[in-house]
Structures are given as structure tokens and as C-alpha cells.
Amino acid sequence: GIPVPIGFPGPTFEMHLSQKKGDVSNVEILRMGLHAGTHCDAPYHFFSDLQTIDELPPDTFIGSAIVVNLSHLEGSIPIDYKDLKNWEIKSGETILPGDGVLLFTGNSKNWKVGNEGSSYWKNGWPYLNSSAVEYLASKPIRWIGVESFDPDWVDLNDLSTAAFLTHRGFLPKGIYIIE
């Protein structure tokens, strides 16, 4: 029942070994796309000549992180440079070079299983625009995590229309994306 993008297969299970069939133990096989549930987008996701997830340094996601609370934003609305700067001013926090950045938009409240989970992606989510991407990349941060479906705006009915500004702005610079 985990939400997956339109057109993507959901997880499947199959029995590999079964005691009912005389095997020594029960062993199941889980198959799922890498974009179901929480995952990291490696540079290879958009750039075939760059690192795959298994080629990232072991300490990639270890270290300090800052939580940027933008929960006042809802639906298909861009997050821009001014939103990030205003958060820094109001919170007294500063996004520093080398930080991991967790964007909290509140979209996680839409996370449900099965058909009830369709609002997680169907009604849109706050996404980064080019000014926010440029600001964060100029720090530079180490990675960005979002609890929404994607840091970019994506029309899931027509992926060809997506510019993927965040993916194209961060991944070649070694700034990884956690979705």
C-alpha cells in the first residue's frame, strides 16, 4: 500500500523458499522500484556518467543537519530564496556550508497507504524553484531531504514536462537528494 508514482509498480513479494514445499526455511523476495518510499537520488539518476548510490562515500549522510520549517506552505507552491532567507532570519538559524538540509513542509500529513495515499502526490507539494536551488548550492550544502514526493514540481501524468531544476542543479555538484 505504499504510495508510488503514477505508472510505477508497487512492491511485490514472492516465496523463494517454503517449508510447506520441503525447504529448510521460509524466504521471501521483495521487489520494488527505488522510488517507492524514502530513498536517495544519486547523481546517476539524471547523469549516466556520475556516481550510483553504491559509489557514494560511506559517510555521505552522517553529520549535522538543519531542519527548515516551511510548513506554512501547502500544495503546488514554489519555495524560493526569500522563503529560505526569511526562515533563517525568523529562526535565528543559518544554513551553513556542509550542512544536510531537511525541508519540513508538512506534506507528510498526506502519507497514507493504498488509495488513501494518493493525496501525497496527487494534490501537489511545495517544491524548490531555481533561486532556492542556487542559494543552497552556493553554500554548498551536502544534501537536501524533503518529506514531500520530490523537491521539484513534477506533473506525474506527463513526466516529459518536468524541468527537474533541483535534480539538475544539485546532483552534478555532489549535493544528494533524499525524498
GIKA-V200111 format. One record per pair of residues at least 24 apart in sequence whose ideal C-beta (glycine too) atoms are under 10 Angstrom apart, sorted by the first residue. I is the first residue (numbers start at 1). J is the second residue. D is the distance in Angstrom with one decimal. If there is no record, write none. Layout:
# GIKA-V200111
((I | J | D) (I | J | D))
This chain:
# GIKA-V200111
((1 | 112 | 8.3) (1 | 113 | 3.2) (1 | 114 | 4.0) (1 | 115 | 8.5) (1 | 116 | 8.3) (1 | 117 | 7.0) (2 | 32 | 8.1) (2 | 36 | 5.4) (2 | 37 | 5.3) (2 | 38 | 9.9) (2 | 111 | 9.2) (2 | 112 | 9.9) (2 | 113 | 6.5) (2 | 114 | 8.8) (2 | 117 | 7.4) (2 | 120 | 9.8) (3 | 36 | 7.9) (3 | 37 | 8.3) (3 | 110 | 8.8) (3 | 111 | 7.2) (3 | 112 | 7.8) (3 | 113 | 7.7) (3 | 114 | 8.5) (3 | 115 | 9.5) (3 | 116 | 9.2) (3 | 117 | 3.8) (3 | 118 | 7.0) (3 | 119 | 9.1) (3 | 120 | 4.8) (3 | 121 | 6.2) (3 | 122 | 9.3) (3 | 149 | 7.9) (4 | 32 | 8.2) (4 | 33 | 6.6) (4 | 35 | 7.1) (4 | 36 | 4.7) (4 | 37 | 8.4) (4 | 117 | 9.1) (4 | 121 | 8.8) (5 | 33 | 8.2) (5 | 35 | 6.1) (5 | 36 | 8.4) (5 | 121 | 6.8) (5 | 149 | 7.7) (5 | 150 | 8.8) (5 | 154 | 8.2) (5 | 156 | 5.7) (5 | 159 | 8.6) (6 | 118 | 9.2) (6 | 121 | 7.7) (6 | 122 | 8.8) (6 | 154 | 9.9) (6 | 155 | 9.7) (6 | 156 | 4.4) (6 | 157 | 6.5) (6 | 158 | 9.9) (6 | 159 | 9.0) (7 | 156 | 7.9) (7 | 157 | 9.0) (7 | 159 | 8.5) (8 | 32 | 9.3) (8 | 33 | 5.2) (8 | 34 | 9.8) (8 | 35 | 6.4) (8 | 36 | 7.1) (8 | 156 | 9.4) (9 | 33 | 6.2) (9 | 36 | 8.5) (10 | 36 | 6.8) (10 | 114 | 9.6) (11 | 36 | 6.1) (11 | 37 | 8.5) (35 | 149 | 9.3) (35 | 150 | 9.1) (35 | 179 | 7.5) (37 | 111 | 9.8) (37 | 179 | 9.1) (38 | 145 | 8.8) (38 | 147 | 8.8) (38 | 178 | 7.1) (38 | 179 | 7.0) (39 | 177 | 9.2) (39 | 178 | 7.4) (39 | 179 | 6.0) (40 | 143 | 7.8) (40 | 145 | 8.8) (40 | 176 | 5.7) (40 | 177 | 6.9) (40 | 178 | 5.2) (40 | 179 | 7.8) (41 | 143 | 9.8) (41 | 144 | 10.0) (41 | 150 | 9.1) (41 | 151 | 9.0) (41 | 166 | 9.5) (41 | 167 | 6.6) (41 | 170 | 8.8) (41 | 171 | 6.8) (41 | 176 | 6.8) (41 | 177 | 4.2) (41 | 178 | 7.7) (41 | 179 | 6.6) (42 | 171 | 7.6) (42 | 176 | 6.9) (42 | 177 | 8.8) (43 | 167 | 9.2) (43 | 170 | 8.9) (43 | 171 | 4.3) (43 | 172 | 6.4) (43 | 173 | 8.9) (43 | 174 | 7.2) (43 | 175 | 9.2) (43 | 176 | 7.7) (43 | 177 | 9.5) (44 | 171 | 8.4) (45 | 164 | 9.4) (45 | 167 | 6.8) (45 | 171 | 6.7) (45 | 176 | 9.8) (45 | 177 | 8.1) (46 | 164 | 6.6) (46 | 167 | 5.0) (46 | 168 | 6.2) (46 | 170 | 9.7) (46 | 171 | 5.6) (46 | 172 | 8.1) (46 | 177 | 9.8) (47 | 167 | 9.1) (47 | 168 | 8.6) (47 | 171 | 6.2) (47 | 172 | 5.8) (49 | 172 | 9.8) (50 | 171 | 6.9) (50 | 172 | 6.6) (50 | 174 | 8.8) (51 | 171 | 9.1) (51 | 174 | 8.3) (51 | 176 | 9.2) (53 | 176 | 9.0) (56 | 143 | 9.9) (56 | 174 | 9.1) (56 | 176 | 7.0) (57 | 174 | 9.7) (59 | 142 | 9.9) (60 | 100 | 9.4) (60 | 142 | 7.4) (60 | 143 | 7.1) (60 | 174 | 9.2) (60 | 176 | 6.4) (61 | 100 | 6.9) (61 | 142 | 8.2) (61 | 143 | 6.5) (61 | 145 | 8.9) (61 | 176 | 7.7) (61 | 178 | 7.6) (62 | 100 | 9.1) (62 | 142 | 9.8) (63 | 98 | 7.3) (63 | 99 | 8.2) (63 | 100 | 6.5) (63 | 142 | 7.0) (63 | 143 | 9.4) (64 | 96 | 8.1) (64 | 98 | 7.5) (64 | 99 | 5.9) (64 | 100 | 6.8) (64 | 142 | 9.1) (65 | 99 | 6.3) (65 | 100 | 3.6) (65 | 101 | 6.8) (65 | 102 | 5.6) (65 | 141 | 9.5) (65 | 142 | 8.7) (65 | 143 | 8.3) (65 | 144 | 9.8) (65 | 145 | 7.6) (66 | 91 | 9.2) (66 | 93 | 6.1) (66 | 94 | 8.3) (66 | 95 | 5.8) (66 | 96 | 7.6) (66 | 99 | 5.1) (66 | 100 | 7.3) (66 | 101 | 5.8) (66 | 102 | 7.1) (66 | 103 | 9.9) (66 | 141 | 8.8) (67 | 91 | 9.5) (67 | 93 | 8.8) (67 | 100 | 9.7) (67 | 101 | 8.3) (67 | 102 | 4.7) (67 | 103 | 8.2) (67 | 104 | 5.7) (67 | 145 | 9.2) (68 | 93 | 8.0) (68 | 95 | 7.2) (68 | 99 | 9.9) (68 | 101 | 6.1) (68 | 102 | 6.9) (68 | 103 | 5.3) (68 | 104 | 6.7) (68 | 105 | 9.2) (68 | 136 | 9.7) (68 | 144 | 9.4) (69 | 93 | 9.7) (69 | 102 | 9.5) (69 | 103 | 8.6) (69 | 104 | 5.0) (69 | 105 | 8.7) (69 | 106 | 8.8) (70 | 103 | 6.1) (70 | 104 | 6.6) (70 | 105 | 5.3) (70 | 106 | 8.2) (70 | 126 | 6.4) (71 | 103 | 9.8) (71 | 104 | 5.8) (71 | 105 | 6.1) (71 | 106 | 3.9) (71 | 107 | 9.0) (71 | 108 | 9.6) (71 | 109 | 9.2) (71 | 126 | 9.2) (72 | 105 | 8.9) (72 | 106 | 8.2) (72 | 126 | 9.5) (73 | 103 | 9.5) (73 | 105 | 5.6) (73 | 106 | 7.9) (73 | 107 | 9.1) (73 | 125 | 9.1) (73 | 126 | 4.2) (73 | 127 | 9.6) (74 | 105 | 7.6) (74 | 106 | 6.7) (74 | 107 | 7.9) (74 | 109 | 9.6) (74 | 110 | 9.9) (74 | 123 | 8.9) (74 | 124 | 8.8) (74 | 125 | 8.6) (74 | 126 | 7.1) (75 | 105 | 9.8) (75 | 107 | 9.0) (75 | 123 | 6.3) (75 | 124 | 4.9) (75 | 125 | 7.4) (75 | 126 | 7.5) (76 | 123 | 7.8) (76 | 124 | 3.1) (76 | 125 | 7.0) (76 | 126 | 7.9) (76 | 127 | 7.4) (76 | 153 | 6.4) (76 | 155 | 9.7) (77 | 105 | 9.1) (77 | 124 | 7.8) (77 | 125 | 8.6) (77 | 126 | 5.2) (77 | 127 | 7.8) (77 | 129 | 9.7) (77 | 153 | 9.3) (78 | 126 | 7.4) (78 | 127 | 6.1) (78 | 128 | 7.3) (78 | 129 | 4.0) (78 | 130 | 9.1) (78 | 131 | 8.8) (78 | 132 | 7.7) (78 | 153 | 7.4) (78 | 165 | 9.9) (79 | 103 | 7.2) (79 | 105 | 7.8) (79 | 126 | 5.3) (79 | 127 | 6.6) (79 | 128 | 5.2) (79 | 129 | 6.7) (79 | 131 | 9.2) (79 | 132 | 5.2) (79 | 133 | 9.6) (79 | 146 | 9.6) (79 | 151 | 8.7) (79 | 166 | 9.9) (80 | 128 | 8.1) (80 | 129 | 4.9) (80 | 130 | 8.4) (80 | 131 | 4.7) (80 | 132 | 5.2) (80 | 133 | 9.6) (80 | 134 | 10.0) (80 | 135 | 8.6) (81 | 128 | 9.7) (81 | 129 | 8.2) (81 | 130 | 9.0) (81 | 131 | 3.8) (81 | 132 | 5.5) (81 | 133 | 9.0) (81 | 134 | 7.2) (81 | 135 | 4.5) (81 | 136 | 8.9) (81 | 138 | 9.9) (82 | 131 | 7.7) (82 | 132 | 8.8) (82 | 135 | 9.4) (83 | 126 | 8.7) (83 | 128 | 9.4) (83 | 129 | 9.3) (83 | 131 | 9.3) (83 | 132 | 7.0) (83 | 135 | 9.8) (84 | 128 | 9.1) (84 | 131 | 8.8) (84 | 132 | 5.8) (84 | 135 | 5.9) (84 | 136 | 7.2) (85 | 131 | 9.9) (85 | 132 | 9.7) (85 | 135 | 7.6) (94 | 139 | 9.6) (95 | 135 | 8.4) (95 | 136 | 7.0) (95 | 139 | 6.0) (95 | 141 | 6.6) (96 | 139 | 6.8) (96 | 141 | 8.3) (97 | 138 | 9.2) (97 | 139 | 4.8) (97 | 140 | 6.1) (97 | 141 | 7.3) (97 | 142 | 8.7) (98 | 139 | 7.9) (98 | 140 | 7.9) (98 | 141 | 7.3) (98 | 142 | 5.6) (99 | 136 | 9.3) (99 | 139 | 7.2) (99 | 140 | 9.5) (99 | 141 | 5.3) (99 | 142 | 6.7) (99 | 143 | 8.8) (99 | 144 | 9.5) (100 | 141 | 7.0) (100 | 142 | 5.4) (100 | 143 | 4.9) (100 | 144 | 7.6) (100 | 145 | 6.8) (100 | 175 | 9.9) (100 | 176 | 9.0) (100 | 178 | 8.4) (101 | 136 | 6.5) (101 | 139 | 8.7) (101 | 141 | 5.1) (101 | 142 | 8.4) (101 | 143 | 7.3) (101 | 144 | 4.8) (101 | 145 | 7.0) (101 | 146 | 9.3) (101 | 175 | 9.2) (101 | 178 | 9.8) (102 | 143 | 9.2) (102 | 144 | 7.8) (102 | 145 | 4.5) (102 | 146 | 7.9) (102 | 147 | 7.9) (102 | 178 | 8.2) (103 | 127 | 9.7) (103 | 128 | 8.0) (103 | 132 | 9.4) (103 | 136 | 9.7) (103 | 144 | 6.7) (103 | 145 | 7.0) (103 | 146 | 4.9) (103 | 147 | 7.6) (103 | 148 | 7.9) (103 | 151 | 7.4) (103 | 178 | 10.0) (104 | 145 | 9.4) (104 | 146 | 8.7) (104 | 147 | 6.5) (104 | 148 | 9.6) (105 | 146 | 7.1) (105 | 147 | 6.8) (105 | 148 | 5.6) (106 | 147 | 8.1) (106 | 148 | 8.9) (107 | 146 | 7.9) (107 | 147 | 5.9) (107 | 148 | 3.9) (107 | 149 | 7.4) (108 | 146 | 9.6) (108 | 147 | 4.2) (108 | 148 | 7.7) (109 | 147 | 9.4) (110 | 147 | 9.7) (110 | 148 | 8.7) (110 | 149 | 9.2) (111 | 147 | 8.0) (111 | 148 | 9.7) (111 | 149 | 9.8) (120 | 147 | 9.8) (120 | 148 | 8.1) (120 | 149 | 6.3) (121 | 148 | 8.6) (121 | 149 | 4.5) (121 | 150 | 8.3) (121 | 154 | 8.5) (121 | 156 | 6.0) (122 | 149 | 9.5) (122 | 156 | 7.9) (124 | 148 | 8.9) (124 | 149 | 8.8) (124 | 153 | 7.5) (124 | 154 | 9.5) (124 | 155 | 9.6) (124 | 156 | 9.9) (125 | 149 | 5.5) (125 | 150 | 7.2) (125 | 151 | 9.1) (125 | 152 | 9.8) (125 | 153 | 8.2) (125 | 154 | 9.3) (126 | 151 | 9.2) (126 | 153 | 9.2) (127 | 151 | 6.1) (127 | 152 | 5.5) (127 | 153 | 4.3) (127 | 154 | 8.1) (127 | 165 | 8.8) (127 | 166 | 7.4) (128 | 152 | 7.0) (128 | 153 | 8.9) (128 | 165 | 7.2) (128 | 166 | 4.8) (128 | 169 | 8.4) (128 | 170 | 9.0) (128 | 177 | 10.0) (129 | 153 | 8.6) (129 | 165 | 7.1) (129 | 166 | 8.9) (130 | 163 | 8.9) (130 | 165 | 5.3) (130 | 166 | 8.9) (130 | 169 | 7.3) (132 | 165 | 9.2) (132 | 166 | 8.3) (132 | 169 | 9.4) (133 | 165 | 5.7) (133 | 166 | 5.4) (133 | 167 | 9.4) (133 | 168 | 8.7) (133 | 169 | 4.0) (133 | 170 | 6.7) (133 | 173 | 9.9) (133 | 175 | 9.2) (134 | 165 | 9.5) (134 | 169 | 7.1) (136 | 166 | 9.0) (136 | 169 | 8.5) (136 | 170 | 7.6) (136 | 173 | 10.0) (136 | 175 | 7.4) (137 | 166 | 9.6) (137 | 169 | 5.8) (137 | 170 | 6.3) (137 | 172 | 9.9) (137 | 173 | 5.7) (137 | 175 | 6.3) (139 | 175 | 9.1) (140 | 170 | 9.0) (140 | 173 | 6.3) (140 | 174 | 8.0) (140 | 175 | 6.3) (141 | 170 | 8.4) (141 | 173 | 9.6) (141 | 175 | 5.9) (141 | 176 | 9.6) (142 | 174 | 8.1) (142 | 175 | 6.7) (142 | 176 | 7.3) (143 | 170 | 8.4) (143 | 174 | 9.2) (143 | 175 | 6.2) (143 | 176 | 4.2) (143 | 177 | 7.0) (143 | 178 | 6.2) (144 | 170 | 6.7) (144 | 175 | 6.6) (144 | 176 | 7.7) (144 | 177 | 5.8) (144 | 178 | 7.0) (144 | 179 | 9.5) (145 | 176 | 9.1) (145 | 177 | 7.8) (145 | 178 | 3.7) (145 | 179 | 7.7) (146 | 177 | 7.8) (146 | 178 | 7.2) (146 | 179 | 5.9) (147 | 178 | 9.4) (147 | 179 | 8.6) (148 | 179 | 7.7) (149 | 179 | 6.8) (150 | 177 | 8.5) (150 | 179 | 5.9) (151 | 177 | 6.0) (151 | 178 | 9.2) (151 | 179 | 7.2) (152 | 177 | 9.1) (152 | 179 | 9.8))
